[in-house]
Amino acid sequence: MTLTIRRRSEGPEVVAAMRATDFSSSWPTFMQHDPVGELYDGEVDAVADYALLATDDGEPVAKAYSTPFAFGIDGRPSCPRTGGPSDPLAA
């Protein structure tokens, strides 16, 4: 197995492969109707680097989505230990 990871931003062939492969059974139904989630499969270029496709010898085997998180800025020196500022364990 040789995995190749490509970003949606790399071109229309990646977008076409991501749309042509049905990974919907791996997501709960509510995730398939979320307006934020639709950004990753839509035409919004701002998130295109965060929608990934894994292929094995050209065959799509997985999709992944991520969200960038900035560290080292005023008020956010690191990732919260848990859920955020209202969480009693947050630093």
C-alpha positions as CSV (number, residue, x, y, z in Angstrom):
1,M,0.0,0.0,0.0
2,T,1.3,3.4,-1.0
3,L,-0.8,6.3,0.2
4,T,-0.7,9.6,-1.5
5,I,-2.2,12.6,0.3
6,R,-3.5,15.5,-1.8
7,R,-5.2,18.8,-0.9
8,R,-8.4,19.8,-2.6
9,S,-6.6,23.0,-3.5
10,E,-4.3,21.1,-5.8
11,G,-6.8,21.0,-8.7
12,P,-10.1,20.0,-10.2
13,E,-9.0,16.3,-10.5
14,V,-8.7,16.1,-6.7
15,V,-12.1,17.8,-6.3
16,A,-13.7,15.4,-8.8
17,A,-12.2,12.3,-7.0
18,M,-13.4,13.6,-3.6
19,R,-16.9,14.1,-5.0
20,A,-17.0,10.8,-7.0
21,T,-16.2,8.6,-4.0
22,D,-19.0,8.0,-1.5
23,F,-17.6,8.2,2.0
24,S,-21.0,9.2,3.5
25,S,-21.5,5.9,5.3
26,S,-18.5,6.8,7.5
27,W,-20.1,10.0,8.8
28,P,-23.3,10.3,11.0
29,T,-26.2,11.7,9.0
30,F,-26.3,15.0,10.9
31,M,-22.7,15.7,9.7
32,Q,-23.9,15.4,6.1
33,H,-26.3,18.4,6.5
34,D,-24.0,20.8,8.5
35,P,-23.5,24.2,6.8
36,V,-20.0,24.5,8.0
37,G,-19.1,20.9,6.8
38,E,-20.4,21.8,3.4
39,L,-17.6,24.4,3.1
40,Y,-15.1,21.6,2.7
41,D,-16.9,20.0,-0.2
42,G,-18.1,23.3,-1.8
43,E,-16.4,26.0,-3.8
44,V,-14.9,28.0,-0.9
45,D,-11.2,28.3,-1.6
46,A,-10.4,29.5,2.0
47,V,-10.6,25.9,3.3
48,A,-9.3,24.0,0.2
49,D,-6.0,23.4,1.9
50,Y,-7.7,21.6,4.8
51,A,-9.7,19.1,2.7
52,L,-7.5,16.1,2.0
53,L,-7.8,13.0,-0.1
54,A,-5.8,9.8,0.4
55,T,-5.4,7.5,-2.5
56,D,-3.7,4.1,-2.8
57,D,-2.4,3.6,-6.4
58,G,-4.8,6.3,-7.6
59,E,-7.9,4.8,-5.8
60,P,-9.5,7.1,-3.2
61,V,-9.4,5.4,0.2
62,A,-10.0,8.2,2.7
63,K,-11.0,11.9,3.1
64,A,-10.0,14.1,6.0
65,Y,-10.9,17.6,7.0
66,S,-9.1,19.8,9.5
67,T,-9.3,23.3,10.9
68,P,-6.3,25.5,11.3
69,F,-5.6,26.8,14.9
70,A,-3.2,29.6,15.5
71,F,-0.9,29.4,18.5
72,G,1.4,32.0,20.0
73,I,-0.9,34.9,19.5
74,D,-2.1,37.3,22.2
75,G,-4.4,35.3,24.6
76,R,-3.6,31.9,23.1
77,P,-0.1,30.8,23.9
78,S,-1.0,27.1,23.4
79,C,-3.8,24.7,22.8
80,P,-6.3,24.5,25.7
81,R,-5.9,21.3,27.8
82,T,-9.6,20.5,27.3
83,G,-12.7,22.3,26.1
84,G,-11.8,26.0,26.5
85,P,-11.9,29.0,28.9
86,S,-15.1,27.9,30.7
87,D,-13.6,24.5,31.4
88,P,-12.2,24.2,34.9
89,L,-9.2,22.3,33.6
90,A,-8.3,24.9,31.0
91,A,-5.0,26.6,31.7
